Amino acid sequence: MDNYKKKLGDLASKIKNETPHTPIQQVTPVKAIQAPTNEDEARFNNWIPKGLKRKIKAYGAQNDISQKEITIRALQNYLKDNGSL
């Protein structure tokens, strides 16, 4: 029991004498923030094949882009290619 009390006493004196090491936190942004658009948004909801949905999700994860942005770009390219944009 005396050995235990000695260890506790040594620990208490060690805590009092040593200054704590404070970790320094470094904050880095995950991705760049996109500038908000002035155009109002509208809900767009439709059914697509599950395989296509998986491909969109995988592409978005690999390229750090949202499914919303992929859809917007795809529709804009489609309309541009077909002369409607």
Gaussian input, Z-matrix of N, CA and C with variables (Angstrom, degrees):
# hf/3-21g

backbone

0 1
 N
 C     1     B1
 C     2     B2     1     A1
 N     3     B3     2     A2     1     D1
 C     4     B4     3     A3     2     D2
 C     5     B5     4     A4     3     D3
 N     6     B6     5     A5     4     D4
 C     7     B7     6     A6     5     D5
 C     8     B8     7     A7     6     D6
 N     9     B9     8     A8     7     D7
 C    10    B10     9     A9     8     D8
 C    11    B11    10    A10     9     D9
 N    12    B12    11    A11    10    D10
 C    13    B13    12    A12    11    D11
 C    14    B14    13    A13    12    D12
 N    15    B15    14    A14    13    D13
 C    16    B16    15    A15    14    D14
 C    17    B17    16    A16    15    D15
 N    18    B18    17    A17    16    D16
 C    19    B19    18    A18    17    D17
 C    20    B20    19    A19    18    D18
 N    21    B21    20    A20    19    D19
 C    22    B22    21    A21    20    D20
 C    23    B23    22    A22    21    D21
 N    24    B24    23    A23    22    D22
 C    25    B25    24    A24    23    D23
 C    26    B26    25    A25    24    D24
 N    27    B27    26    A26    25    D25
 C    28    B28    27    A27    26    D26
 C    29    B29    28    A28    27    D27
 N    30    B30    29    A29    28    D28
 C    31    B31    30    A30    29    D29
 C    32    B32    31    A31    30    D30
 N    33    B33    32    A32    31    D31
 C    34    B34    33    A33    32    D32
 C    35    B35    34    A34    33    D33
 N    36    B36    35    A35    34    D34
 C    37    B37    36    A36    35    D35
 C    38    B38    37    A37    36    D36
 N    39    B39    38    A38    37    D37
 C    40    B40    39    A39    38    D38
 C    41    B41    40    A40    39    D39
 N    42    B42    41    A41    40    D40
 C    43    B43    42    A42    41    D41
 C    44    B44    43    A43    42    D42
 N    45    B45    44    A44    43    D43
 C    46    B46    45    A45    44    D44
 C    47    B47    46    A46    45    D45
 N    48    B48    47    A47    46    D46
 C    49    B49    48    A48    47    D47
 C    50    B50    49    A49    48    D48
 N    51    B51    50    A50    49    D49
 C    52    B52    51    A51    50    D50
 C    53    B53    52    A52    51    D51
 N    54    B54    53    A53    52    D52
 C    55    B55    54    A54    53    D53
 C    56    B56    55    A55    54    D54
 N    57    B57    56    A56    55    D55
 C    58    B58    57    A57    56    D56
 C    59    B59    58    A58    57    D57
 N    60    B60    59    A59    58    D58
 C    61    B61    60    A60    59    D59
 C    62    B62    61    A61    60    D60
 N    63    B63    62    A62    61    D61
 C    64    B64    63    A63    62    D62
 C    65    B65    64    A64    63    D63
 N    66    B66    65    A65    64    D64
 C    67    B67    66    A66    65    D65
 C    68    B68    67    A67    66    D66
 N    69    B69    68    A68    67    D67
 C    70    B70    69    A69    68    D68
 C    71    B71    70    A70    69    D69
 N    72    B72    71    A71    70    D70
 C    73    B73    72    A72    71    D71
 C    74    B74    73    A73    72    D72
 N    75    B75    74    A74    73    D73
 C    76    B76    75    A75    74    D74
 C    77    B77    76    A76    75    D75
 N    78    B78    77    A77    76    D76
 C    79    B79    78    A78    77    D77
 C    80    B80    79    A79    78    D78
 N    81    B81    80    A80    79    D79
 C    82    B82    81    A81    80    D80
 C    83    B83    82    A82    81    D81
 N    84    B84    83    A83    82    D82
 C    85    B85    84    A84    83    D83
 C    86    B86    85    A85    84    D84
 N    87    B87    86    A86    85    D85
 C    88    B88    87    A87    86    D86
 C    89    B89    88    A88    87    D87
 N    90    B90    89    A89    88    D88
 C    91    B91    90    A90    89    D89
 C    92    B92    91    A91    90    D90
 N    93    B93    92    A92    91    D91
 C    94    B94    93    A93    92    D92
 C    95    B95    94    A94    93    D93
 N    96    B96    95    A95    94    D94
 C    97    B97    96    A96    95    D95
 C    98    B98    97    A97    96    D96
 N    99    B99    98    A98    97    D97
 C   100   B100    99    A99    98    D98
 C   101   B101   100   A100    99    D99
 N   102   B102   101   A101   100   D100
 C   103   B103   102   A102   101   D101
 C   104   B104   103   A103   102   D102
 N   105   B105   104   A104   103   D103
 C   106   B106   105   A105   104   D104
 C   107   B107   106   A106   105   D105
 N   108   B108   107   A107   106   D106
 C   109   B109   108   A108   107   D107
 C   110   B110   109   A109   108   D108
 N   111   B111   110   A110   109   D109
 C   112   B112   111   A111   110   D110
 C   113   B113   112   A112   111   D111
 N   114   B114   113   A113   112   D112
 C   115   B115   114   A114   113   D113
 C   116   B116   115   A115   114   D114
 N   117   B117   116   A116   115   D115
 C   118   B118   117   A117   116   D116
 C   119   B119   118   A118   117   D117
 N   120   B120   119   A119   118   D118
 C   121   B121   120   A120   119   D119
 C   122   B122   121   A121   120   D120
 N   123   B123   122   A122   121   D121
 C   124   B124   123   A123   122   D122
 C   125   B125   124   A124   123   D123
 N   126   B126   125   A125   124   D124
 C   127   B127   126   A126   125   D125
 C   128   B128   127   A127   126   D126
 N   129   B129   128   A128   127   D127
 C   130   B130   129   A129   128   D128
 C   131   B131   130   A130   129   D129
 N   132   B132   131   A131   130   D130
 C   133   B133   132   A132   131   D131
 C   134   B134   133   A133   132   D132
 N   135   B135   134   A134   133   D133
 C   136   B136   135   A135   134   D134
 C   137   B137   136   A136   135   D135
 N   138   B138   137   A137   136   D136
 C   139   B139   138   A138   137   D137
 C   140   B140   139   A139   138   D138
 N   141   B141   140   A140   139   D139
 C   142   B142   141   A141   140   D140
 C   143   B143   142   A142   141   D141
 N   144   B144   143   A143   142   D142
 C   145   B145   144   A144   143   D143
 C   146   B146   145   A145   144   D144
 N   147   B147   146   A146   145   D145
 C   148   B148   147   A147   146   D146
 C   149   B149   148   A148   147   D147
 N   150   B150   149   A149   148   D148
 C   151   B151   150   A150   149   D149
 C   152   B152   151   A151   150   D150
 N   153   B153   152   A152   151   D151
 C   154   B154   153   A153   152   D152
 C   155   B155   154   A154   153   D153
 N   156   B156   155   A155   154   D154
 C   157   B157   156   A156   155   D155
 C   158   B158   157   A157   156   D156
 N   159   B159   158   A158   157   D157
 C   160   B160   159   A159   158   D158
 C   161   B161   160   A160   159   D159
 N   162   B162   161   A161   160   D160
 C   163   B163   162   A162   161   D161
 C   164   B164   163   A163   162   D162
 N   165   B165   164   A164   163   D163
 C   166   B166   165   A165   164   D164
 C   167   B167   166   A166   165   D165
 N   168   B168   167   A167   166   D166
 C   169   B169   168   A168   167   D167
 C   170   B170   169   A169   168   D168
 N   171   B171   170   A170   169   D169
 C   172   B172   171   A171   170   D170
 C   173   B173   172   A172   171   D171
 N   174   B174   173   A173   172   D172
 C   175   B175   174   A174   173   D173
 C   176   B176   175   A175   174   D174
 N   177   B177   176   A176   175   D175
 C   178   B178   177   A177   176   D176
 C   179   B179   178   A178   177   D177
 N   180   B180   179   A179   178   D178
 C   181   B181   180   A180   179   D179
 C   182   B182   181   A181   180   D180
 N   183   B183   182   A182   181   D181
 C   184   B184   183   A183   182   D182
 C   185   B185   184   A184   183   D183
 N   186   B186   185   A185   184   D184
 C   187   B187   186   A186   185   D185
 C   188   B188   187   A187   186   D186
 N   189   B189   188   A188   187   D187
 C   190   B190   189   A189   188   D188
 C   191   B191   190   A190   189   D189
 N   192   B192   191   A191   190   D190
 C   193   B193   192   A192   191   D191
 C   194   B194   193   A193   192   D192
 N   195   B195   194   A194   193   D193
 C   196   B196   195   A195   194   D194
 C   197   B197   196   A196   195   D195
 N   198   B198   197   A197   196   D196
 C   199   B199   198   A198   197   D197
 C   200   B200   199   A199   198   D198
 N   201   B201   200   A200   199   D199
 C   202   B202   201   A201   200   D200
 C   203   B203   202   A202   201   D201
 N   204   B204   203   A203   202   D202
 C   205   B205   204   A204   203   D203
 C   206   B206   205   A205   204   D204
 N   207   B207   206   A206   205   D205
 C   208   B208   207   A207   206   D206
 C   209   B209   208   A208   207   D207
 N   210   B210   209   A209   208   D208
 C   211   B211   210   A210   209   D209
 C   212   B212   211   A211   210   D210
 N   213   B213   212   A212   211   D211
 C   214   B214   213   A213   212   D212
 C   215   B215   214   A214   213   D213
 N   216   B216   215   A215   214   D214
 C   217   B217   216   A216   215   D215
 C   218   B218   217   A217   216   D216
 N   219   B219   218   A218   217   D217
 C   220   B220   219   A219   218   D218
 C   221   B221   220   A220   219   D219
 N   222   B222   221   A221   220   D220
 C   223   B223   222   A222   221   D221
 C   224   B224   223   A223   222   D222
 N   225   B225   224   A224   223   D223
 C   226   B226   225   A225   224   D224
 C   227   B227   226   A226   225   D225
 N   228   B228   227   A227   226   D226
 C   229   B229   228   A228   227   D227
 C   230   B230   229   A229   228   D228
 N   231   B231   230   A230   229   D229
 C   232   B232   231   A231   230   D230
 C   233   B233   232   A232   231   D231
 N   234   B234   233   A233   232   D232
 C   235   B235   234   A234   233   D233
 C   236   B236   235   A235   234   D234
 N   237   B237   236   A236   235   D235
 C   238   B238   237   A237   236   D236
 C   239   B239   238   A238   237   D237
 N   240   B240   239   A239   238   D238
 C   241   B241   240   A240   239   D239
 C   242   B242   241   A241   240   D240
 N   243   B243   242   A242   241   D241
 C   244   B244   243   A243   242   D242
 C   245   B245   244   A244   243   D243
 N   246   B246   245   A245   244   D244
 C   247   B247   246   A246   245   D245
 C   248   B248   247   A247   246   D246
 N   249   B249   248   A248   247   D247
 C   250   B250   249   A249   248   D248
 C   251   B251   250   A250   249   D249
 N   252   B252   251   A251   250   D250
 C   253   B253   252   A252   251   D251
 C   254   B254   253   A253   252   D252

   B1=1.4483
   B2=1.5313
   B3=1.3074
   B4=1.4632
   B5=1.5181
   B6=1.3343
   B7=1.4557
   B8=1.5403
   B9=1.3366
   B10=1.4587
   B11=1.5309
   B12=1.3308
   B13=1.4628
   B14=1.5256
   B15=1.3351
   B16=1.4602
   B17=1.5294
   B18=1.3516
   B19=1.4617
   B20=1.5239
   B21=1.3401
   B22=1.4655
   B23=1.5241
   B24=1.3195
   B25=1.4607
   B26=1.5162
   B27=1.3406
   B28=1.4706
   B29=1.5274
   B30=1.3161
   B31=1.4604
   B32=1.5331
   B33=1.3235
   B34=1.4583
   B35=1.5247
   B36=1.3089
   B37=1.4624
   B38=1.5247
   B39=1.3341
   B40=1.4601
   B41=1.5348
   B42=1.3256
   B43=1.4727
   B44=1.5190
   B45=1.3075
   B46=1.4660
   B47=1.5223
   B48=1.3228
   B49=1.4659
   B50=1.5185
   B51=1.3207
   B52=1.4648
   B53=1.5264
   B54=1.3068
   B55=1.4721
   B56=1.5301
   B57=1.3127
   B58=1.4662
   B59=1.5291
   B60=1.2985
   B61=1.4600
   B62=1.5279
   B63=1.3182
   B64=1.4559
   B65=1.5227
   B66=1.3318
   B67=1.4622
   B68=1.5273
   B69=1.3074
   B70=1.4571
   B71=1.5177
   B72=1.3117
   B73=1.4542
   B74=1.5174
   B75=1.3170
   B76=1.4504
   B77=1.5199
   B78=1.3260
   B79=1.4488
   B80=1.5172
   B81=1.3233
   B82=1.4558
   B83=1.5162
   B84=1.3136
   B85=1.4600
   B86=1.5244
   B87=1.3166
   B88=1.4541
   B89=1.5154
   B90=1.3166
   B91=1.4550
   B92=1.5236
   B93=1.3087
   B94=1.4536
   B95=1.5248
   B96=1.3051
   B97=1.4535
   B98=1.5214
   B99=1.3344
   B100=1.4458
   B101=1.5184
   B102=1.3208
   B103=1.4578
   B104=1.5227
   B105=1.3193
   B106=1.4629
   B107=1.5289
   B108=1.3133
   B109=1.4591
   B110=1.5190
   B111=1.3086
   B112=1.4620
   B113=1.5233
   B114=1.3168
   B115=1.4545
   B116=1.5294
   B117=1.3219
   B118=1.4607
   B119=1.5233
   B120=1.3075
   B121=1.4495
   B122=1.5133
   B123=1.3289
   B124=1.4550
   B125=1.5218
   B126=1.3019
   B127=1.4658
   B128=1.5217
   B129=1.3343
   B130=1.4615
   B131=1.5168
   B132=1.3194
   B133=1.4570
   B134=1.5244
   B135=1.3383
   B136=1.4542
   B137=1.5216
   B138=1.3171
   B139=1.4565
   B140=1.5187
   B141=1.3570
   B142=1.4641
   B143=1.5309
   B144=1.3260
   B145=1.4680
   B146=1.5383
   B147=1.3436
   B148=1.4687
   B149=1.5235
   B150=1.3262
   B151=1.4623
   B152=1.5234
   B153=1.3194
   B154=1.4635
   B155=1.5217
   B156=1.3110
   B157=1.4730
   B158=1.5289
   B159=1.3547
   B160=1.4640
   B161=1.5248
   B162=1.3440
   B163=1.4617
   B164=1.5290
   B165=1.3332
   B166=1.4692
   B167=1.5265
   B168=1.3292
   B169=1.4678
   B170=1.5223
   B171=1.3410
   B172=1.4641
   B173=1.5248
   B174=1.3332
   B175=1.4636
   B176=1.5370
   B177=1.3230
   B178=1.4580
   B179=1.5191
   B180=1.3288
   B181=1.4696
   B182=1.5312
   B183=1.3286
   B184=1.4635
   B185=1.5239
   B186=1.3293
   B187=1.4606
   B188=1.5283
   B189=1.3346
   B190=1.4670
   B191=1.5282
   B192=1.3246
   B193=1.4596
   B194=1.5255
   B195=1.3161
   B196=1.4583
   B197=1.5290
   B198=1.3214
   B199=1.4587
   B200=1.5252
   B201=1.3054
   B202=1.4635
   B203=1.5293
   B204=1.3258
   B205=1.4621
   B206=1.5323
   B207=1.3325
   B208=1.4643
   B209=1.5223
   B210=1.3212
   B211=1.4620
   B212=1.5262
   B213=1.3099
   B214=1.4628
   B215=1.5197
   B216=1.3346
   B217=1.4673
   B218=1.5273
   B219=1.3304
   B220=1.4652
   B221=1.5253
   B222=1.3167
   B223=1.4646
   B224=1.5315
   B225=1.3269
   B226=1.4728
   B227=1.5216
   B228=1.3312
   B229=1.4760
   B230=1.5207
   B231=1.3127
   B232=1.4581
   B233=1.5314
   B234=1.3150
   B235=1.4723
   B236=1.5230
   B237=1.3254
   B238=1.4633
   B239=1.5269
   B240=1.3250
   B241=1.4603
   B242=1.5253
   B243=1.3197
   B244=1.4568
   B245=1.5122
   B246=1.3201
   B247=1.4635
   B248=1.5108
   B249=1.3223
   B250=1.4577
   B251=1.5182
   B252=1.2979
   B253=1.4649
   B254=1.4966
   A1=110.87
   A2=116.51
   A3=119.87
   A4=110.95
   A5=116.33
   A6=120.81
   A7=110.09
   A8=116.49
   A9=121.73
   A10=110.62
   A11=116.83
   A12=121.18
   A13=110.48
   A14=117.31
   A15=120.72
   A16=110.30
   A17=116.16
   A18=119.71
   A19=111.01
   A20=116.85
   A21=120.12
   A22=110.50
   A23=117.06
   A24=120.99
   A25=111.24
   A26=116.13
   A27=119.88
   A28=110.70
   A29=116.10
   A30=120.11
   A31=110.63
   A32=117.19
   A33=120.88
   A34=110.80
   A35=118.30
   A36=120.12
   A37=110.68
   A38=116.65
   A39=120.02
   A40=110.36
   A41=116.05
   A42=120.41
   A43=110.58
   A44=118.00
   A45=121.57
   A46=112.03
   A47=117.82
   A48=121.64
   A49=114.02
   A50=118.20
   A51=120.46
   A52=110.70
   A53=114.89
   A54=118.74
   A55=108.20
   A56=116.92
   A57=119.00
   A58=111.11
   A59=115.67
   A60=121.45
   A61=108.50
   A62=116.02
   A63=121.11
   A64=109.22
   A65=117.41
   A66=119.04
   A67=110.45
   A68=115.82
   A69=121.19
   A70=107.39
   A71=115.49
   A72=120.60
   A73=109.99
   A74=115.55
   A75=120.48
   A76=107.84
   A77=116.56
   A78=121.85
   A79=109.10
   A80=116.16
   A81=121.22
   A82=108.48
   A83=118.72
   A84=120.03
   A85=110.92
   A86=116.06
   A87=121.48
   A88=110.18
   A89=117.63
   A90=121.54
   A91=108.54
   A92=114.96
   A93=119.86
   A94=110.12
   A95=115.89
   A96=121.48
   A97=108.54
   A98=115.16
   A99=119.49
   A100=110.26
   A101=115.18
   A102=119.99
   A103=109.07
   A104=117.43
   A105=119.27
   A106=110.85
   A107=114.78
   A108=119.39
   A109=109.50
   A110=115.61
   A111=120.41
   A112=111.92
   A113=116.50
   A114=121.11
   A115=110.52
   A116=116.46
   A117=120.66
   A118=109.69
   A119=116.25
   A120=121.10
   A121=110.19
   A122=115.62
   A123=122.33
   A124=108.29
   A125=116.32
   A126=121.02
   A127=109.37
   A128=116.14
   A129=123.32
   A130=107.10
   A131=117.08
   A132=120.66
   A133=109.27
   A134=116.60
   A135=120.89
   A136=109.69
   A137=116.81
   A138=122.41
   A139=110.01
   A140=115.63
   A141=121.48
   A142=107.83
   A143=118.34
   A144=120.42
   A145=111.38
   A146=115.38
   A147=120.55
   A148=112.10
   A149=116.69
   A150=120.24
   A151=111.43
   A152=116.51
   A153=120.46
   A154=110.48
   A155=116.92
   A156=120.97
   A157=110.47
   A158=117.10
   A159=120.61
   A160=110.95
   A161=116.70
   A162=120.23
   A163=110.96
   A164=116.95
   A165=121.09
   A166=109.93
   A167=117.01
   A168=120.53
   A169=111.23
   A170=116.59
   A171=120.31
   A172=110.75
   A173=116.98
   A174=120.86
   A175=110.27
   A176=116.41
   A177=120.29
   A178=112.35
   A179=116.46
   A180=120.06
   A181=111.07
   A182=117.22
   A183=120.76
   A184=112.02
   A185=117.20
   A186=121.23
   A187=113.58
   A188=116.74
   A189=122.42
   A190=111.20
   A191=115.74
   A192=122.44
   A193=107.54
   A194=116.79
   A195=120.63
   A196=110.91
   A197=114.85
   A198=120.20
   A199=110.47
   A200=115.88
   A201=120.51
   A202=110.27
   A203=116.58
   A204=120.52
   A205=111.18
   A206=116.97
   A207=120.23
   A208=110.18
   A209=116.81
   A210=121.43
   A211=110.87
   A212=117.90
   A213=121.57
   A214=110.30
   A215=116.34
   A216=119.77
   A217=111.55
   A218=116.87
   A219=120.64
   A220=110.95
   A221=116.86
   A222=119.79
   A223=111.36
   A224=117.18
   A225=119.92
   A226=110.61
   A227=117.16
   A228=120.01
   A229=111.15
   A230=117.39
   A231=121.00
   A232=110.77
   A233=115.81
   A234=119.73
   A235=110.90
   A236=117.52
   A237=121.00
   A238=110.30
   A239=116.94
   A240=121.18
   A241=112.51
   A242=116.37
   A243=120.61
   A244=112.97
   A245=117.04
   A246=122.28
   A247=115.58
   A248=118.28
   A249=120.43
   A250=113.20
   A251=117.83
   A252=119.63
   A253=111.59
   D1=-33.99
   D2=179.46
   D3=-66.43
   D4=-37.03
   D5=178.88
   D6=-62.60
   D7=-39.98
   D8=178.96
   D9=-63.00
   D10=-45.35
   D11=-179.97
   D12=-64.45
   D13=-36.78
   D14=178.64
   D15=-65.23
   D16=-41.71
   D17=178.72
   D18=-63.42
   D19=-40.85
   D20=178.29
   D21=-65.48
   D22=-40.22
   D23=178.26
   D24=-63.85
   D25=-41.43
   D26=177.84
   D27=-64.22
   D28=-38.88
   D29=179.57
   D30=-65.59
   D31=-43.20
   D32=179.38
   D33=-62.47
   D34=-42.39
   D35=-179.96
   D36=-69.45
   D37=-34.21
   D38=177.97
   D39=-64.64
   D40=-42.36
   D41=179.06
   D42=-63.69
   D43=-40.39
   D44=-179.18
   D45=-67.97
   D46=-37.44
   D47=-173.25
   D48=-84.84
   D49=-31.08
   D50=-177.00
   D51=-92.23
   D52=139.02
   D53=175.64
   D54=-83.10
   D55=140.33
   D56=-178.45
   D57=-70.32
   D58=145.06
   D59=177.83
   D60=-89.91
   D61=110.77
   D62=-178.59
   D63=-89.98
   D64=121.84
   D65=178.82
   D66=-70.80
   D67=146.23
   D68=178.58
   D69=-100.45
   D70=125.05
   D71=-178.19
   D72=-91.56
   D73=132.72
   D74=177.05
   D75=-110.67
   D76=125.92
   D77=-177.85
   D78=-106.73
   D79=124.73
   D80=176.24
   D81=-127.98
   D82=138.72
   D83=-179.19
   D84=-69.50
   D85=147.60
   D86=-179.32
   D87=-72.81
   D88=-46.45
   D89=176.94
   D90=-151.95
   D91=162.14
   D92=-178.93
   D93=-67.54
   D94=142.51
   D95=178.89
   D96=-83.40
   D97=129.23
   D98=179.84
   D99=-80.80
   D100=145.05
   D101=178.07
   D102=-69.06
   D103=135.40
   D104=179.99
   D105=-67.36
   D106=146.33
   D107=178.17
   D108=-89.76
   D109=153.12
   D110=179.89
   D111=-83.35
   D112=-12.86
   D113=-177.08
   D114=-77.38
   D115=136.47
   D116=176.37
   D117=-67.32
   D118=151.77
   D119=-179.68
   D120=-105.36
   D121=150.78
   D122=177.09
   D123=-129.36
   D124=150.68
   D125=-179.93
   D126=-72.68
   D127=136.62
   D128=179.18
   D129=-131.20
   D130=112.69
   D131=-173.55
   D132=-135.11
   D133=123.69
   D134=175.89
   D135=-154.01
   D136=167.64
   D137=-177.97
   D138=-94.18
   D139=136.39
   D140=176.41
   D141=-131.35
   D142=160.64
   D143=178.44
   D144=-61.86
   D145=145.62
   D146=-179.01
   D147=-59.62
   D148=-38.24
   D149=-179.83
   D150=-62.43
   D151=-40.90
   D152=178.05
   D153=-66.21
   D154=-39.77
   D155=178.28
   D156=-61.05
   D157=-43.28
   D158=178.54
   D159=-62.83
   D160=-40.38
   D161=179.65
   D162=-64.86
   D163=-39.77
   D164=178.37
   D165=-64.12
   D166=-44.68
   D167=179.81
   D168=-63.15
   D169=-42.91
   D170=-179.64
   D171=-65.59
   D172=-43.43
   D173=178.68
   D174=-61.71
   D175=-43.31
   D176=179.01
   D177=-62.33
   D178=-41.52
   D179=179.62
   D180=-67.01
   D181=-39.89
   D182=-178.74
   D183=-70.32
   D184=-32.95
   D185=-174.73
   D186=-107.63
   D187=7.94
   D188=177.60
   D189=53.94
   D190=54.17
   D191=-179.65
   D192=-138.20
   D193=144.51
   D194=-176.81
   D195=-78.25
   D196=157.84
   D197=176.74
   D198=-63.32
   D199=-33.99
   D200=177.84
   D201=-61.54
   D202=-46.65
   D203=-178.95
   D204=-65.94
   D205=-38.01
   D206=176.60
   D207=-61.14
   D208=-44.93
   D209=-179.55
   D210=-63.74
   D211=-44.31
   D212=-179.96
   D213=-61.16
   D214=-47.28
   D215=-179.59
   D216=-63.22
   D217=-41.67
   D218=-179.53
   D219=-63.08
   D220=-44.37
   D221=-179.75
   D222=-67.89
   D223=-39.69
   D224=177.60
   D225=-63.37
   D226=-42.72
   D227=178.52
   D228=-64.79
   D229=-40.21
   D230=178.84
   D231=-61.41
   D232=-46.82
   D233=-179.25
   D234=-67.54
   D235=-36.62
   D236=178.53
   D237=-65.71
   D238=-43.10
   D239=-179.29
   D240=-67.04
   D241=-28.05
   D242=-178.32
   D243=-99.74
   D244=12.79
   D245=173.25
   D246=72.64
   D247=22.62
   D248=-178.84
   D249=-107.75
   D250=2.79
   D251=-177.25
   D252=-121.57

